[in-house]
Amino acid sequence: MEKPLDMAKSARSNDQRLLGVLASRHDPDNAIHIYLVNSIENLSAGGSSYPNSEPEPASFVQWYGNDHANGRAWAHELGHLMSLDHVEIDYSNEKQAAQRIKNLMTKGLSAGSDLTGQQIDAAKGSKLVKRFGG
């Protein structure tokens, strides 16, 4: 939606407040909302997810100017909405790092898209998936 944010630029550095303003732009519905926003100076994350936000789960992703990066970021935030946490990488363990860098839930702008069987099971058992009949 091409509509300026109704909030002071200085207040846009608060991720949850920004999401609240975005969510207030529509009536509550039985959906998931992932907002793609232009890059915002001082925002602490490239994206954030709030699986328990009211009235419905929501996320936002900052525009990276690259379709692949945006698609990966959207999928990563959807993973958070399905109760998946970040994958931590111990870079001193080269074998583990080589495997985990490919994971969708790795922090940052990695190109990873893999999920482990345990992550898939956790997502399938999440409140969000159950809400939609999964």
Helices and strands as residue ranges (DSSP letters): G 9-13, H 15-23, E 33-37, E 47-50, E 58-62, H 67-81, H 94-100, H 117-124, H 127-131
